[in-house]
Amino acid sequence: RSSGHLPERQIPARRVAMLCRLPDAARTACSETLRHLVPALPLAAARLPGTPTCFRGFRQKVSINREDKIRAALMKQLRAAELKGWTAEEVKQALSMEIGTLGTHALDVLSEVNSLELDVEDIFYNAPPGVLYEQALKYEAGSAIVGSGALAVKSGKKTGRSPLDKRIVFEEASADDVWWGKVNIKLDYKAFLTNRERAVDYLNTRQRLYVVDGYAGWDEEYRLPIRVITSRAYHALFMQNMLVPATEQELEQNFHKPFVIFNAGVFPCNRQTPGMTSSTSVSVSFKRQEMVILGTQYAGEMKKGVFTVMNYLMPLMPKRDLPPAERALSLHSSANIGPENDVSIFFGLSGTGKTTLSADPKRDLIGDDEHVWHSKGVFNIEGGCYAKCINLTREKEPEIYEAIRFGAVLENVVFDERTGDVDYDDVSITENTRASYPLASIPHARIPAKIEHHPKNIILLTCDAFGVLPPISKLSMDQVMYHFISGYTAKVAGTEVGVKEPEATFSACFGAPFLVWHPAVYAEMLAAKLIAHEADAYLVNTGWVGGPYGKGRRCSLKYTRQLIDAIHDGTLKALPEMEWEELPIFGLRMPANDVKDVPREILRPQEAWEQNGFSASEYEEAAAKLAGLFQKNFVEFSDRCSASVREAGPKKSEDV
């Protein structure tokens, strides 16, 4: 700072760490690499050809004692890791950390970060996984390398999203577009600036910050540059997994005015700030292109915050006034593609099997959670996957299990500190244990994750704990809109604190917390695209058959996979109308006979109940109860829907 080359408030030569790779086989190689690991760190700017005078010779002030501690901590974690399955080169890459060149773009980033009123000692920009591992192990309590090589972390008190604390800034340009209410709660512009200032002040108290640049979206015409500024290395690694990576040229050309996420989640918001109802706040300003996070360290807030922004922007593209079928539709869905370029879209809330069913070894994965269907095809919004880990096994979900390796983030899991083995059945911290990993970790992932083919099948997934809905049913266009807007599934005992009996859950468009426009806007666009591209639609129940939760049984994954296969191979499409029968009350068309190895009595709910010892009247009573819940939920949306859509829902029993 005293060199005179930089203004007082500008950031001097930070160690913008661009390290790592993974390393040489077994324990001897680990030990050898670790001997050179920490001493290599301080060289940063000294290596840069053409570095300004004030940057040259800058050395990291890390004492020998600290270096010894880091080395010892890493060795302890690595001893616990089961690395014997890795090749020599993989282990070598994992442990080596080399300083790369800073580059002119990194200096631009420093200047841009400085313009945001942030001035801290160290900035790590798009740091490779090895660097972020080292930073998390050193500075973030509870971080560890587990047996698979993944980084296990803790998110603090919040182990899930806080939808009641989400706010959208009320701004003239977007005010008429936003679906205001319990999902999108208004926030005054001044209150947003107060939160922003609080976040920046906190980030300025940190000795080091982590900056990640990447895209939301794989398609060049629609993608949005995103910049994340956070105080936690785990958050940086998470977002490097979840954003689409940019090339060096793209970083230099396209990231001068990105959408910025200020993640100061370690620090609470001020409850006295107008519009705040707790110590947590996640607020978005479309005009400023900024998001501010306070009071929650749960990484999913960043991921879903980006999705919220895309949910607003995409329906405006390429032009606001185009017909619905020609505009971009953002979808809370997974997607895959078959050998005949047949794209399938899977909608579903948490626990319905969206991630599991889209990870099909016979098909390429496009993505597991967020997509955009535009005029030329489909693209994934994300560069990675964020899978639930509860009860995860290699046998049930091999692709997800194998993806949890070096570079992956394991959130709030329980593991044996001695062996590094993760217990995916242990939910003592939370049932919402998660894994974040790059899309490329899935063997059959399509990279780049953009497809110039339109979906042929739309699959709405539900987990009906009441045992009323059939495992599969074919939907009319009006039924698609009705059930898409309804977004039904059910919670069962054990999934959330206080849930003792099955509870119906409705989330519009299977993602209400992330919607910005009214659900009818998304539904109209979906219907228009289905008609334009002649896609079929199905409702698949992965929940209970033969009775409700506690009395019936959950439909086996084997059967569900066979039904999905029947969609993809054309078996269901080829069934004549006489092979479909209507389900009373709900009006859904279900197969009249066996489908592949799935027996008729499984496919027909009332018969399944009767085979399990229940009477027909008991099933009808349960169906009428669930129908009433659908009707009550849909009242909120009926004024924006046509009469044919309203009538596509379940009927009162006396009207059947």
N, C-alpha and C positions, 0 to 999 in steps of 0.2 A: 504493500500500500504506500510505502514511503518512497517508491521509485519515481513517482511523478507521472507514470504512464497511464494511470487509471484515476478517474474521479473518485472522490471519497466514498460514495455510495456504491460504486461498481464492484463486482465480484472479482477478486484477484484470482490467480491461477489455482483453481480448485483441482483436487485430484478427481477428475471426472473418470472414474474407474471403468475401464472396459476390459475386464479380465476374463480369465478362466478357459477352461477346457476340462475334460475329465480324465484320467490317467492309467498306468502300467499294472498289470494284474495283482495279485495277492498282497499280503501284508508287508513284505520286504519293499515292494515298490511304493506302497503307501508311506512307509517310514522314510524312504529315500526322498520322495517328493516333498514331504512335510518339512524336511530339514532345510529346504530352500524356499518354502512357501512364504513365510512372513517377511524375511529379509528382502524379498523381491518387491514388496508392496511400495516402499517409499519413492521409487524412481520416477513416478509420473511424468511431470513436465520436463525433467532433465533430459529425457530421451528424444524430445521432439525437434526435428530439424526445422529451422526457421522460427522457433518459438521466440516471442518478444522477450527482450532483456529482462523485464520484470518477472517472467515466468521461469527463466532458466535457473537451475540449481535449487528450485523449490523442493524441499524434502519433507516427507511426512514425519511429524514428531511423535514417533512411537518408541517407547523405551524398550530395552531388552527384556525387562520383567514382563511387560505386556505381551511382547512377542512370544515369550516362553509360555505365558498363560494361554494365548491363542493356540499355539502349537499343541499344548497339552490337551486343551478342550477338543480340538479337532481330532486328535489321535484317539481320545476316549470315545467320541462319537463313532469314529470309523471302525474301532475295534468292535463296537456293538453292532455295526452294520453287517449284514450277510452279503459280502461282496464276492463270494466265491463263484457266483454264477456269471460274473462279468468277465469280459476278455481283458487281456493285458492292456490293450489300447484304451478301452473304456475307462478302466481305473486310472490310467495315466492322465486321460483328459479330465476326469472328475476332480483330480486333486491339484493339477497344475494351474497356476494363476499368473498369467503374463500380462503386463501392462501393454495395451495397444496404443496406437497413436491417437492423440486428442482430436486432431482434424479441425478444419475451419468451422464446420457445422456445430461442433461441440462448443466452440467459443461463441457462436451466435446464440446457442441455447442459453449459455451463461448470461449473455446480455439481455435476452428476453425474460429470463427468470428474474434478473435484477429489476427489470421494468415493472414486475409485479410486486415490487417492494419487499423482495426476499433477499436476505444477505446473511449467509451462514458460512461456516468454516469449510465444509466439504460438500460437494455435490457429486453423486454417482449417476451418470447419464446412460440409460439403456445398458446397464451393467450386466454381463453374462451371469448365468446361474451360479457359477462357482464363487464369484464375488459376493453375491447376495446371500448365499449360504454362509459364507464367512462372517458377513455383517450380522445376520440374524443370530448365529451362534454366539457371537461376541456381545451383542447389545440387547437381544430380545429374550427375556426369560421364558423358559418352557420350550425353546426351539431345540430340535435335535434331528440328526440324520437317522432314519429308521432302516430296518434291514433291507428294504428294496432299493435304498438310495434316495428316496424322497425326503423332502424337508417337512418335518412335523412342526406345527406352530399352534399357538393359542391366540384366540381373538379377544380375550378378556371377558367381561361380563356379558356382552352381547354375542350370542352364538347363532343369531339369525337376523333377518331384516327387521326394520322398525317402520312398517308402512304407515302407522299413525303419525309419524314424525316427518313424513315427506311433505314438502311445500313447493309450489310453483309460484314464481314471482308474477304478480298481476301487471302485465305490460300491454300497452295499447295495441301493438302489432299482432299479438297473439290472443288477446282477451276473448274475441268472438269464436276462436277455434277450440279453446280448452273446455273440456267437460268438467266444469267446476262442481265441487261437492265433497263427499267423504274421501274420494280417491285423490283428487287434485285440490288441495286446500290452498286458498289464496294467501300469499305473503306479500306484505308491503315492500316496495323497493328499498326504502330506508332500512327496514329490518334485515333485508338481505345484505346490504352493505355493512351493517353492524356485525352480522355473522362472518362476513368475509374478512373484515378487519380483525376480528377475534382470531380467526383461523390463521391469517398471515402473521399476526403478533405471536401466536404460539409457535408456528413453524420457524420464525426468526429466533426463537430461544434455543433451537436445536443446533447441535454442533455439525450435524450432517443431514442432508436431505437426499431423496432418491427421485429422479425424474425419468419418466417413461414416455416415449413418443411411439404411437402406433395408430392404426386405423380401426374404425368401426366399419366393417364391410369389406368384402373382397372385390367388389366390382368397382372399377376405376371411375365410372360415371356417377356413382351414388355414395361412395365411401366418405367418411368424415374423419379428418385428422383429430386425434385426441392426445392431450398432454396430461399426465398424472404427476402431481407433486405431493409426495408423502414423506412422513418421518419414519416409516417402518420398511425394512428391507423385504419382509414377507409380502407386503402390499405391492411392492415393485415387481417381485418375481411373479406374483399372482397375475398382475395386469400384463406383464410381458407374455404370459401364457394366453391370456384371454383376448388381447388385442391382436389384430392382424399385423404382422411385422412389415415394416417399410424398408426399402432398399436405401443405401447410402444416398443415392441421387434423389430419391423421393424425400428423404429427411431434409436435405438441403433446399429443395424446391417447394415443398408443400406444407411445411410446419411452422410458418412464420406467424400465422393467425389460427392456431388450433383451438378446439374446445378444451377448456382447462378445468381439471378437477383438483380442488384444494382439499386434500385429505388430512385434516387435523383431528381425526377421530379419537386420538388419545386424550384430547382435551374436550371438556363439556361445553355446551353452549350456555349462555346466560338465560336462565328461566324467566328473567324479567324483560327480556327482549320481546316486543309485541309479536304475537303469533306463535310463541314457543309454549309447549305444554309439558315438556320434560327436559332432561339434560342432553337429549339427542336431537339433532337436526340434520336433515338431508334436503338441501334447497337448491333449486335450479332456476337460472335466469337464461331464457332463450335469447334475449336481446344482447346480453353481455357475453353469451357463450361460456358460461361458467357454472360450476357446481361446487357447493361448499358442504363438507361433511364434518360434523362435530359430534362428539359423545358416543361414537360407536366405532370399534375397530374391525367389525365384521366385513371381510373383503367383498362379500356379495353385494354390498351397497354400491360399490363402484361399478361393478358389472351391470347391475340392473338400472343404475343411474344412466349409463350409456344407452341402454335399451330404451329407457323412457325418452331420451332425446331423439333417438332414431324413430320411435313411435310417433313423435310429432312431425319430424322432418319428411319422412318417406312419403306420406300421402300427398305432400305438396310437390312431389317430383314425378316426372320431369317438369310438369306445369300444373298449377292448382286447378285450372279450368278444363283439364282433359276428362274424358269419360272415366268412370270408375275402373273399368277393365284395363285401361292404359296407364293408370298411375301405379306407383310403387306401394305395395302392401306389406307392412312389417308384421311378422307373425311370431308369437311365442310358441315355437314348435321345434321338433327335430325333423330331419329330412335325410333320405337316402336315395340312391339311384341304382337300378338294376342293369343287367347286361344289355337290355334292349332300350336303354336310355329312358326307362319308365321311372319317373320321379314320384316318390310318395312323401306326403307331409303328415307328420304325427302331432296332433294337439293333445295336451294333457297337463293337469296340475301335478304337483309333487306327489310321488307315490303311485302314479298310474302306470308307470312302465315306459314313459316316453324315451328316456335315454337307453334303457335296456333293449327295447324292441327295435330301435333304429340302428343299434350296433349289431348288424346282421352279417355274418361271414359270407353270405351269398350276394351281398350288395355293398356298394361303396357308400361310406358315410359322408354326407355333405356337412352336417353339423348336428349338435344334440340339443339346441335350446332356442336359438334366435335366427330368423331368416327373413329375407325380403323376396317377395314374388313381384317381379316387374314385367315390363312389356316383352322382354327377350328371354326370360327364364327365371332362375332362382339363384340367390347367393347367400352364403352364411355371413352373419354380422360379425362373428367372433373368430379368433385365431386358435381357440382352445375349447376344452370341455370342462364342465363343472358338475361332477357326478356325485350323487349321494353315496355314502360308504356304508351305511348301516346294513349289517348282515352280509356284507360283500364276501363272495368266495370265488376262487378261480374256476370252480366247476359251473357255477350259475352264470357268471359274467366274466368270461376269460379275457375278453379284449380290454375291458375297463380295469380288471385286476392287473394285467400285464402293463398297462399304461402308467401305473403308479411306480415310477422309477426316478432316476436322477433328473432333476428339473421340475418334477411335480411337487405340488404343495398339498400336504395333508392337514386339514383344519380340524382342530379339537378332537383328534382321535386319542385313544388310550393305547399305550404300547409298553412293552417290557423294557425298562432301561438297561437291563443286563444283556438281553439278546437282540433288542431292536425289533422284535416281532410285534406287529400291530394286531390288536384284538378288535376286529370290526363289529363284534357283537356287544362290546362294552359301550353302553350309552350313559355312563355316569356323568360325563361332562355335558353331553347333549345328544339327542337323537338325530340332530341335523349335522352329522359329521360329513365332511366334504373332501373331494379331491379335485384339484385343478391341474390340468396337464395340457400340453400342446396338442392340437388336432393331429399333427404328424405322428403322435405316439400310437394312434389307432392304425393297425395294419392296412385296413381297407379304406382309409380316409382319402377323399378326393382333394388333391392339392394342385392348383389353387381351388378353393371351395366355392366355385361359381359354375353354373350349369346353364347352357343355352338350350334348355328343353323345359317345357312346362309340365307341372304335375299332372299325373294321370289318376292318382288316388289320393283322397283326403281322408284321414283316419282320426276321428275324435275319440280319445281315450277317456274312460271314466273308471273309477274304482267304487262300484256301488256296494256299500256294506249292508244294504237292506236286502240284497239278493233278489231284487225285482226285475232288473233289466237283463235281457239276453246277452250272452257272450259276444254275439255279433248281430248287427241289424243294418239293413241298407236304408239310406236316407234319401228322401226327396229334396228338392232344392229348398223348399220352405222349411223342412225339418232341419236341414243344415244350418240355416240362419237362426232358427229357434234354439237349437242345442249349442251352437257356437256362441250366441249371446248369453245363454244360460251358464255355460261352463261348469257343469255339475261334476262333483265327485263327493266322497264322504270321508270324514275322519273316523278313526276307530280308537278304542281305548289303547293308551300307551303312546300314541303319536304326539299328543300334546298334554301338558299338565292340566288336570281337571276333566279330561275327556273320559267318561265312564261308559257311555253308550254311543252307538254310531250317531254321528252328526252330519247332516247334509251340508255341503259347502258349495256355494255358487260363486264363480269368479268370471266375470264377463270376458269373453274371447279367450278364455283359459289363461288370463293374465291381467286381471283388473288393476292390480297395484301399479302396473307399468303403462297403462293406457293414458293418452292425453286427449284425444278426440272422443266423442260419444261412441259407445260400442256399435251403434247402428252404422256408423261411417265405415268401420272395418268390415262389418258383416255384409254391407251392400257391395263393397269392393270384392270380397271373397266370392259372393254369389255371382257377380258379373264375370269374374275370371273363370269360375267353374263352368258357366254357360259358354263362354268364348272358347274354352279349350276342351270342352266335353269331358270333364273329369268326373269320376264316380266318388261317392262319399259314403262312409260307413261309421257307425257308432260301435266301438269295441269296449265291452265291459271286462276289465281285468280283476273285478272284485269277487263277490260271493255268489255261489250257486247252491241250490238245495236248501235255502233258508238264510236268515240274516247272520251277521257276525255273531259268533259264539254258539251258533246252532248248525249253520251250514258249513261249507268249506270254501276256501278261495279257489277260483278257477286256476288250474295248474298252468304254469308257464309253458309247459309242453303243448297244451291245447291251444293257448293263446298264440303261440308261434305258428302252429299249424293253420290257424284261422288267418293270420297275417300272410302266410304263404299262399293260402287260397285266394286272397286278394291279388297278390302279385303275379301268380301264375295263371290268372284268368278263370279259375274254377268258379268263383262266385259270380263273376260277370256273365259266364255262360249259362247260369241257371235260368230256365224259363220262368215266367211269372207264376205258373202253377206250383213251382217249387218254393215259393215264398208265402208265408202266412202272417197275418196281422196280429200283433200283440194287443189284447184288449186294453182299454184305457189310454195307453201310450201311442197306439197307432203305428208302432214300429214294425217293419217287415223283417221277419226272422226266417231262417231256413226251415223247411218243413221236415227235412231228413238229415241223416248224418252228413258231415262235411269232413272229408279225409278220414282221420281216425277219431274225430270228435263225435261222440254218440248223440243221437237225437235228444235224449233226455237231459243232456247237459245244455243243449242249445235252446231248449224250451223251458223257461223258468218255472211255470206252474207244474209241469211234469216232474221237474227236478225236486220241487218241494214235496210233491205227493210221494215220490219214491223214498224220500227221507222221513216219511211218517207224518207230514203235515196235511191238513185238509185244504181243499180248493178255496174255501172261504177265508182261511188264514192268509193264503197268498193274496187273495183279492183285497183283503183289509190292508196288508202291507203296501200293495200297489196304489191303493187309493190314498194312503197317507203320503207316500212319496209324490204322487201327482199333485196333491195339495201344496206341498212345499215348492214344486216347480211353479205352480200358478202364482203363489204368493211372491216368489222372487221376481217373476217376469212383469209384475205390475209396473215396476220402475222403468221398464224399457218399452212398454206396449205402445205409448203414444208416438214413438218414432218408427213403429213397424207397421207393415200392411196388415190387412185383415187376414190374408192367407197365411202369413207368418204366425200371427197370434193363434190361429186355429190349428197350426201344425203341432202344437204342444199337447200334453196329456189332457184328457177330458175328465170332468167330474164323473164319478161312477154312475150317477143317475142319468147322465147324458149319453152313456155308451149303449 
